[in-house]
Amino acid sequence: MDFAKRLVDPSRTYVPEEELRTAIGRGYYSLFHETFEALATRYSLQLINQLRKQRKRSGLNPQRLNRLDRAYLREFNLHKAFPDTLIAIDPRKYMGIVQQMKDFRTQRNKADYDLSEKFGLKDTRMAVEDMDKLVQRIRQV
Amino acid sequence: MNTSSSSGAYDVQYSTVVSASSEREPVLPGTEMREFDSLQKTESFPDVLRKAEAPSMPNLDELWDSAPREMRDFLRLYRSDAGTKEELIRLGMDMGSYRLRGFTVPPPRYIYPKDVRDFITRQRKSSSIFQSISQIAEQTNLFLAEKEIKATIAFDLFSDPEYTDWKEPRISVKIMHLDPSKISEFRMELYDAAFRDVRPKIAKNVILHVEAGTPEDNLP
């Protein structure tokens, strides 16, 4: 997140678009890793349950899943599992966080894959600030 | 009494009322809807219509405040560009008179693009999903209308480029004429309002995407 914030620092009056796209991506992945830490340390059972649902029809390795083995978790869609876990914990309390996470996922996808999308400094700076605020909230989950 | 041409939920109620009243006395042709309205217990469009048509028309604020909250919300939804109370009351009166003539009031309609419709239709409990998405859109619209924020609401399909099986219906809200910093001030409040009373099982598979319009749109 620090890197994302540095890229859109208020002292910079011009930032090339590729750096704005990078800032969105870095901000999103900071949020992603913070969410993983928060869920793995405090709500690991709920997280494992959600991941288990993703593999309902195909085989899974319960030992590796229960250990939350990072290499094994790459086979799952954690970007979907994290919001689903938060909803499973408390839908009313975390709906705003969940929707904002999905919103940032959309923005990150645009930043990395959609070249027709234009990124402005003001909007990107705002998005990074919002991601930072969300990280603070996630830490309190 | 011939009610064979009736169909739909509204007409089912209507024919029930007619058959109940016909036990007491025959109903004259053309008076059935008035009969139906007289049996309504809650204040409805025609009630407000009568007030509005009274010779001494009450104060607009009083008239507006006397209408049920659901009706005020509905009218705001139905035509968000009819901003003033007078215009909305007039709209309510028009609807009331349509209903007196035997037409049902058209609900607010959201157009689903074909890919979204097809995607939802393939899901289990698709009717609940359609209903919930409309509810989220309506609650979003109401929230924005109360804050007098102009926006466009459209449905599309979220698909993730890295997980091809991850698709979700998305409600895209594009906010006009507002600085992006203002949007982040009410973003969380908007999510809470939009998803109020929506079942979590459905809500977790729907995305409400809020963004500022193009830079030109955001000029004050």
Interface residues (C-beta under 8 A of the other chain):
Chain A: N77 H79 K80 P83 D84 I87 P91 M95 G96 V98 Q99 Q100 K102 D103 R105 T106 N109 D112 Y113 G120 K122 D123 M126 E129 D130
Chain B: F158 D160 P161 E162 Y163 W166 R170 P180 S181 I183 S184 R187 M188 Y191 D192 F195 P200 A203 K204 I207 L208 H209 V210 E211 A212 P215
